[in-house]
């Protein structure tokens, strides 16, 4: 695909970390950008740097996706701007604090951002993509979508939602010319850890990937058409076994009688 055919990428959570790196890399690949985050000053500074370096068009849309009215502004943009060909659902937050030690209101806010906002933005973009016969979603999930015991349970559940939604979107939309990728990062050197009270420097550095390496690897997977991209997983055959077993089991999950092991006899 040539640069003139790339269109515009709308990136949520674009002011720092993974989102900011996606902005830089996608501009260099030839996308124009719409950058979405709460911190307008950061967005403007990032937009100026990217425009200077790449000469791509960069629009700033400051919005708190946890606020319904501000979320609606971004939904409207996705519905109305036919130049948008890629939605990067990156905005979200998480915690490593155990479930029973976490404030339920904070967990509610997490669901609002990680699940509800992502769902509404996806619904806003999908009809236009289908009508135009092209478009793509990059959904930032997490390894906790398949290993929920690793961190906070609500965070894991929210990312399992992103994972499952991506699989379903792919199933429904791939025949209509729409590409879907779910990216499952492991521990990544971003503000996530410090925000949760555990600076990334305190983690085993053998499990921590830089955000730059993560995004670069994920974009290789995207260009190759991967549905699920796990940059940290070296033994890809383990994923192949996991996914093959899941798909084999799928046809056996709904029957008209219980399995014999549940007989009282």
Steps between C-alpha positions, in 0.01 A plus 500: 500500500640842404506792738223680312272201557552475875235751605468622858563313824308605810696403812356513850723546802745668263666752730763267647635145516380244250251739338761768432733246344220370278445859388865543408527166320171527310587850378830365371306224322299767321184542706353836588400504867226595740642492852258451788580537872411721798823701514475758222843651566669163455298430187590832343869453576492149353310618193755775436791255525337250267397760243851645497659156457260346249294780342186297567176670599442461874176604670465528878175399669520536876237290674451304820356172372360427844263795457195420287477842336868509410492139382208596274724759327744228401218269391367776276844550347525131417155502343549815295862494383523266202879540484539284813624155401650383830378516860761426765311423821786562739347711778460315826644452844561217738637402836700223660317547834310183603126499438392519865741787570368710211239774521184394315444853364848492346418161351180647357704778337731236356208316343363827362828573322638156414167346396218750449694775322684251280171334407330828411794617289507167320128524428550855375774400255385160374199597282704753303784254453256240370325746271834606350627143485823576684620579847684351793490472877803463724375415849751509784411210729752332732649163584268509802216429257628141496677507838255688727663369817802720429359840606178657628195296402288788368790618286546146366127472431496832314783385277335161448205700366728678254649167393160335453355800318794498261446132418132562435567812289745304290244221454229744390695759304799339329287402199397867468857621459560597863820404682505438876802456722511449875838577656580322827789680673676355796666727757592817313709796612226765519333715766260210574717364780585828673134605490415181686769560761760255369770673293607290203858510629389270783396224260722221375649666193500164319121530463479870406493609136550858388192667354694568180583134451143403576345732243757422232440126543124547506510696175697220335219268607243748367669525161504119486128484572522334842179483700671444836846647555698412814839668462648339814413142405805342338358146483219577256425130473357522854243753379424283197428205730283716728300649216458169318367339818258788551365474148469119519307529824267772367279253314455287811387768744123487443318166520145387579612277791760546777833324475503150657729620782205695643282190534392422855542131435 
